[in-house]
Amino acid sequence: MSNREIILDTETTGLDVREGHRIVEIGCLEIENFLPTKKTFHCYLNPERKVSEQAFRVHGYSDDFLSKQKKFSDIVDEFLKFINGKKLVIHNAKFDISHINNELTMVNRDKINFENVVDTLEIAKNKFPGAQISLDALCKRYKIDNSRRVKHTAIIDCELLSKVYVNLFDQKEPLLNFESTDKISRSNANKEVLYCKKIIKPTENEIERHKTFLKNNLKKNFF
């Protein structure tokens, strides 16, 4: 598996694939070490059926709009290439994976193995038992601005989930000041920032002093 991960979200015509519901939107956002790589995959899809009233209230995609979009079979190769070899990070993964695997089965492709999926809903459930763990609730808990989320849209939800994912693992979101990049020396300008924590390694002298400290204290306490 790659050390890159894919934040993924879908919108559908309804809740249950057993009732013939289909995907109408897929959004994917690639991250590495909790930071976006700027690579995304996004598409609207023609589900070849009507959107339920409940789903329309959630995402607002009309039958007329969706009828003009590509079918899943048209984008499946590009989609599988984008996610290939990477962990999928999904909020309520059972829902999205059931719909994606249904679409894959319909075009005679292998299903996604759930072992390659990180479900942030389950992580949040274990971390905050009894608390509200919807994406909106987690954004509120971590003070993430979700004002753009007037309707559920896959790509915006991916952006929000990427920030929630950082916080669920107790990492701080990096505060990158892109306006000051002109102040960075040319020798450092092309270096890629991969992680938001500063790692300080001990010097050789500090390591030797630590060994001496452990040796003396072990003698004192046990001999």
DRENTORLUM-388697 format. One record per residue (C-alpha): residue in one letter; x negated, y negated, z negated. Coordinates in Angstrom, 1 decimal. Layout:
BEGIN
REC/a/X/Y/Z .
...
// end
This chain:
BEGIN
REC/m/0.0/0.0/0.0 .
REC/s/-1.1/-3.6/0.7 .
REC/n/-1.7/-6.0/-2.2 .
REC/r/0.8/-8.2/-0.4 .
REC/e/4.5/-8.0/-1.3 .
REC/i/7.7/-9.0/0.4 .
REC/i/10.5/-10.9/-1.4 .
REC/l/13.6/-9.7/0.4 .
REC/d/17.3/-10.6/0.4 .
REC/t/20.3/-9.8/2.5 .
REC/e/23.8/-11.1/3.0 .
REC/t/26.6/-8.7/4.1 .
REC/t/30.2/-8.5/5.3 .
REC/g/31.2/-6.9/2.0 .
REC/l/30.0/-4.9/-1.0 .
REC/d/30.2/-1.2/-0.1 .
REC/v/28.5/0.5/2.9 .
REC/r/31.0/3.3/2.4 .
REC/e/33.7/0.9/3.6 .
REC/g/31.8/0.2/6.7 .
REC/h/30.2/-3.1/5.6 .
REC/r/27.2/-4.3/7.5 .
REC/i/24.3/-6.8/7.1 .
REC/v/24.8/-10.3/8.5 .
REC/e/21.5/-11.9/7.4 .
REC/i/18.0/-10.7/6.4 .
REC/g/15.4/-13.0/4.7 .
REC/c/11.8/-12.0/3.9 .
REC/l/9.0/-14.0/2.3 .
REC/e/5.5/-12.6/2.0 .
REC/i/3.5/-13.2/-1.2 .
REC/e/0.0/-12.3/-2.4 .
REC/n/-1.0/-12.5/-6.0 .
REC/f/2.4/-14.3/-6.7 .
REC/l/1.6/-17.0/-4.1 .
REC/p/3.5/-17.4/-0.8 .
REC/t/1.3/-16.7/2.3 .
REC/k/3.6/-18.8/4.5 .
REC/k/4.7/-15.7/6.5 .
REC/t/8.4/-15.2/6.7 .
REC/f/11.0/-13.1/8.5 .
REC/h/14.5/-14.4/8.9 .
REC/c/17.5/-13.6/11.1 .
REC/y/21.3/-13.7/11.3 .
REC/l/22.9/-10.5/12.6 .
REC/n/26.1/-9.6/14.5 .
REC/p/27.7/-7.0/12.2 .
REC/e/30.2/-5.9/14.9 .
REC/r/33.0/-6.2/12.4 .
REC/k/34.9/-8.9/10.5 .
REC/v/33.5/-10.5/7.3 .
REC/s/35.6/-9.9/4.2 .
REC/e/37.2/-12.9/2.6 .
REC/q/35.1/-12.3/-0.6 .
REC/a/31.8/-12.3/1.4 .
REC/f/32.8/-15.4/3.4 .
REC/r/33.3/-17.3/0.1 .
REC/v/29.8/-16.2/-1.0 .
REC/h/27.8/-17.1/2.2 .
REC/g/30.1/-18.9/4.5 .
REC/y/29.1/-17.2/7.7 .
REC/s/32.1/-17.0/10.0 .
REC/d/33.0/-14.2/12.4 .
REC/d/32.6/-16.6/15.3 .
REC/f/29.1/-17.6/14.3 .
REC/l/27.9/-14.1/13.7 .
REC/s/29.4/-12.8/16.9 .
REC/k/26.7/-14.9/18.8 .
REC/q/23.8/-13.4/16.9 .
REC/k/21.5/-10.4/17.7 .
REC/k/22.4/-6.9/16.5 .
REC/f/20.3/-5.0/14.0 .
REC/s/19.0/-2.7/16.8 .
REC/d/17.5/-5.8/18.5 .
REC/i/15.4/-6.8/15.5 .
REC/v/14.6/-3.5/13.8 .
REC/d/11.1/-3.1/15.2 .
REC/e/10.1/-6.6/14.2 .
REC/f/11.6/-6.2/10.8 .
REC/l/9.8/-2.9/10.1 .
REC/k/6.5/-4.3/11.3 .
REC/f/6.8/-7.2/8.9 .
REC/i/7.5/-5.1/5.8 .
REC/n/5.2/-2.1/6.8 .
REC/g/2.9/-1.0/4.0 .
REC/k/4.1/-3.6/1.5 .
REC/k/6.1/-3.4/-1.8 .
REC/l/9.6/-4.9/-1.5 .
REC/v/10.7/-7.3/-4.3 .
REC/i/14.5/-7.5/-4.5 .
REC/h/17.0/-8.7/-7.1 .
REC/n/19.6/-5.9/-7.4 .
REC/a/17.6/-3.7/-5.1 .
REC/k/20.2/-0.9/-5.0 .
REC/f/22.6/-3.1/-3.1 .
REC/d/20.2/-4.4/-0.5 .
REC/i/18.4/-1.1/0.1 .
REC/s/21.7/0.8/0.5 .
REC/h/22.7/-1.6/3.2 .
REC/i/19.3/-1.7/4.9 .
REC/n/19.1/2.1/4.8 .
REC/n/22.6/2.3/6.3 .
REC/e/21.5/0.1/9.2 .
REC/l/18.3/2.1/9.7 .
REC/t/20.2/5.4/9.8 .
REC/m/22.6/3.9/12.4 .
REC/v/19.6/3.3/14.7 .
REC/n/17.9/6.6/13.9 .
REC/r/15.0/5.2/11.8 .
REC/d/13.5/6.5/8.5 .
REC/k/15.1/5.1/5.3 .
REC/i/13.1/2.9/3.0 .
REC/n/11.7/4.9/0.0 .
REC/f/12.9/3.3/-3.3 .
REC/e/9.5/4.0/-4.8 .
REC/n/8.2/1.1/-2.7 .
REC/v/10.7/-1.3/-4.3 .
REC/v/10.4/-3.6/-7.3 .
REC/d/13.9/-4.5/-8.7 .
REC/t/13.7/-7.8/-10.5 .
REC/l/17.2/-7.2/-11.9 .
REC/e/16.0/-4.2/-13.8 .
REC/i/12.9/-6.1/-15.0 .
REC/a/15.1/-8.9/-16.3 .
REC/k/17.5/-6.5/-17.9 .
REC/n/14.7/-4.9/-19.9 .
REC/k/13.1/-8.2/-20.8 .
REC/f/16.4/-10.0/-21.8 .
REC/p/18.8/-7.3/-23.0 .
REC/g/22.3/-8.6/-23.3 .
REC/a/21.5/-11.9/-21.5 .
REC/q/22.8/-13.2/-18.2 .
REC/i/20.3/-12.0/-15.5 .
REC/s/21.8/-13.2/-12.2 .
REC/l/19.4/-15.2/-10.0 .
REC/d/21.1/-18.4/-11.0 .
REC/a/20.9/-17.6/-14.7 .
REC/l/17.1/-16.7/-14.4 .
REC/c/16.5/-20.0/-12.5 .
REC/k/18.2/-21.8/-15.4 .
REC/r/16.1/-19.9/-17.9 .
REC/y/12.9/-20.8/-16.2 .
REC/k/13.9/-24.3/-15.2 .
REC/i/13.7/-23.6/-11.5 .
REC/d/15.5/-26.0/-9.3 .
REC/n/18.3/-24.1/-7.5 .
REC/s/20.3/-27.1/-6.4 .
REC/r/19.9/-26.1/-2.7 .
REC/r/21.8/-22.9/-3.4 .
REC/v/25.3/-24.2/-2.6 .
REC/k/26.0/-21.0/-0.8 .
REC/h/24.1/-17.7/-0.9 .
REC/t/21.6/-17.7/1.9 .
REC/a/19.0/-15.0/2.2 .
REC/i/15.9/-17.2/2.9 .
REC/i/16.7/-19.7/0.1 .
REC/d/17.4/-16.8/-2.3 .
REC/c/14.0/-15.4/-1.4 .
REC/e/12.3/-18.7/-2.2 .
REC/l/14.0/-18.8/-5.6 .
REC/l/13.3/-15.2/-6.4 .
REC/s/9.6/-15.6/-5.6 .
REC/k/9.5/-18.3/-8.4 .
REC/v/11.5/-16.1/-10.8 .
REC/y/9.2/-13.1/-10.1 .
REC/v/6.2/-15.2/-11.1 .
REC/n/7.8/-16.1/-14.4 .
REC/l/9.1/-12.5/-15.1 .
REC/f/5.5/-11.4/-15.3 .
REC/d/4.6/-14.4/-17.6 .
REC/q/2.5/-16.1/-14.9 .
REC/k/2.6/-19.8/-14.6 .
REC/e/3.6/-21.3/-11.3 .
REC/p/0.6/-23.0/-9.7 .
REC/l/0.8/-26.7/-9.5 .
REC/l/-0.9/-27.4/-6.2 .
REC/n/-1.5/-31.0/-5.3 .
REC/f/-1.5/-30.9/-1.5 .
REC/e/-1.7/-34.7/-1.3 .
REC/s/-5.2/-34.8/-2.7 .
REC/t/-6.7/-32.3/-0.3 .
REC/d/-8.6/-35.1/1.4 .
REC/k/-10.6/-35.5/-1.8 .
REC/i/-11.9/-31.9/-1.6 .
REC/s/-15.3/-31.5/-0.2 .
REC/r/-15.5/-30.0/3.3 .
REC/s/-17.4/-27.0/1.9 .
REC/n/-14.5/-26.1/-0.2 .
REC/a/-11.6/-27.2/2.0 .
REC/n/-11.2/-23.9/3.8 .
REC/k/-11.3/-21.7/0.7 .
REC/e/-8.0/-19.9/0.0 .
REC/v/-6.5/-20.2/-3.5 .
REC/l/-5.4/-16.6/-4.3 .
REC/y/-4.4/-16.8/-8.0 .
REC/c/-3.2/-19.4/-10.5 .
REC/k/-5.2/-18.3/-13.6 .
REC/k/-8.8/-19.4/-14.3 .
REC/i/-10.9/-16.4/-15.1 .
REC/i/-14.0/-17.1/-17.3 .
REC/k/-16.6/-14.3/-17.4 .
REC/p/-18.9/-14.0/-20.4 .
REC/t/-22.6/-14.7/-19.9 .
REC/e/-25.3/-11.9/-20.4 .
REC/n/-26.3/-13.6/-23.6 .
REC/e/-22.7/-13.6/-24.9 .
REC/i/-22.4/-9.9/-24.0 .
REC/e/-25.6/-9.0/-25.9 .
REC/r/-24.5/-11.0/-29.0 .
REC/h/-21.1/-9.3/-28.9 .
REC/k/-22.8/-5.9/-28.8 .
REC/t/-25.0/-6.9/-31.8 .
REC/f/-21.9/-8.1/-33.7 .
REC/l/-20.1/-4.8/-33.1 .
REC/k/-23.1/-2.8/-34.1 .
REC/n/-23.7/-4.6/-37.4 .
REC/n/-20.1/-4.6/-38.4 .
REC/l/-19.6/-0.9/-37.6 .
REC/k/-22.6/-0.1/-39.8 .
REC/k/-21.3/-2.3/-42.6 .
REC/n/-17.8/-0.9/-42.5 .
REC/f/-18.4/2.8/-41.9 .
REC/f/-21.9/3.6/-43.3 .
// end
